[in-house]
Amino acid sequence: MSKQASTTVIGAFVVGAIALVVLGVVVFGTGKFFSKPQTYVMFFEGSVKGLNVGASVDFKGVKVGSVTNVKVIFNEEDLSLQIPVYVELLTDRVTQVYGEDGRRTIPADSHRGEIVRKLVERGLRAQLKLQSLVTGQLYVDLDFYPDRPARFRGIEHRHPEIPTIPSNLEQLTKTFEKLPLDEIANKLVASIQGIESFVNSPDLKEAVGSLNQTVKDVQVLLHHIDEQIKPLAASADKALGDARKLIRDVNEKVKPIGSGLEETIKETRDLVQNLNNSTTSVMSSVDQTLKAAAGAAGQAQRTLASLETMTGDDSELRYELSRTLKELSAAARSLRVLADYLERHPDAVIRGK
């Protein structure tokens, strides 16, 4: 018969199993079992109140690490106090792009420092930001600010340093510190005193009284205007009714005129069509007349050419005519001489020469 198992051994075994499960959850859940975290140091300007150990370190909203320590360092050379913030970045949160085999690779430990240095050259900076308005807790935000110069303290040589930039609250505080608050306060007090003296001045009270009287006068004027407008509105309404009646009468008169006008337009179109037809016949007659006139003009040109040939300088007709004219001229002179002689001697007709 087998020996009965001890309850103590069974209980110890169960407790040990539970402890192993809890340890596995803690170790594997933190992501530090397979990844070796890298420690970096940061120096922030101003107060770090609200930044506790364990605070998150984010890059564009992705948690890549946490704060491990915050302490104060005394510098004997210039008697200054510095507050370094130590953070651990989880290397497995930053991987390279997929390779040819379809797998992502994690940078080797020897290359991590070089990668961070290159990122800092590209503008990687750390800044404190508010995580909760209720608790006032802060966290470290990593992002690229290439326009902000990298400022290193160089007093912590054990770990790589990531440069920081002031938080938005610190920048706002510095802006307020640069403002001439005393001067602004004095001007504000002077302005308030001026407003108070203006409000309590007798001139303002008198102006308010005058304004009140002016408002009353305007109300009376508006009342009179309203009384004058009512009969004008009635007259305008009546005039509008008369205008509508006149328009109806004109419309009734225009309708027969429009009908007659349409008939006149139709007759005019017929007349134009008839004139068009008559014009076509007349144009045909004119064309024939022009052709006959052109023939007569040609005949006249030929006749003139013949006359020009007959009356030319070398023509025989012209020579004969010239000789005949000369003889007629001589005969005329003889007759003139004879007439003069008979006039002086009329008895020569009886006696003879």
Helices and strands as residue ranges (DSSP letters): H 7-30, E 38-43, E 56-59, E 62-70, E 73-75, E 80-82, E 84-89, G 91-93, H 109-121, E 124-130, E 138-144, H 168-178, H 181-199, H 202-310, H 316-344, H 348-351
